[in-house]
Amino acid sequence: MDPLIVRWDRTVIHRNPADPDDPTIVCCLTEDGQPVALLLNDEHREALGLQLVDPDPAN
């Protein structure tokens, strides 16, 4: 089975930034325009942010 390819639609929804258990929603779209939501808790949001800033942790 091929992975579902989605693209970020440049929307991020912070439900309640004061509550680390309340996820951040990264809104995406499939190739045919269907909406997809990537839910990130506080730990995952930080990990993804670090990967985007510095993809090589050895540096």
N, C-alpha and C positions, 0 to 999 in steps of 0.2 A: 504494500500500500504506500503510495506517495504521500509525503507530508503536505498538509494544507499550507499554502503560501498566502500570507497576509501582509499588508502594508499598513504602516502607521498612518492614521489620517490627521495627525498633528493635534489631536485632542487628548488631554489628560485630565481626569476628574479626581480631585482629592475630596473624598467624602467627609472625613473628619481628621485633619492632620494631628490633632491632639491625642487621638486614640490609635496607637500603633497596631491594634488588631483590626482596625477598619481599613480595608484595602484601598490602594490607589488603583484606578481603572485606566488602562491605556487602551484607547479606542483604535481599532484597526478595521480594515476592509479586505475581504477576499478579492480574488481577481475578477469575480463577477459582481462585486459590489455589496456582498452580504456583510453585515456588521459582525465583528468579533471583539470580545472584551478580554484583555489580558489583565488578570487581577494580581497585584503585587502587594505583599505585606511589607512592613517597614524594612525587614531584613533583606528581602528580595529586591526591593526598590534600591536600596543602598548598593547591593551586589551588582545589579545591572548598571547602575550609574558608574560604578568604579570600572566595570568592563568597557563601558563606552568611552570613558576618559583615558584609561590606560589598559589596553587589551593584553599587554605583556607584563604580568606581575613580577617578572624577574628584573625589570628595569626600575 
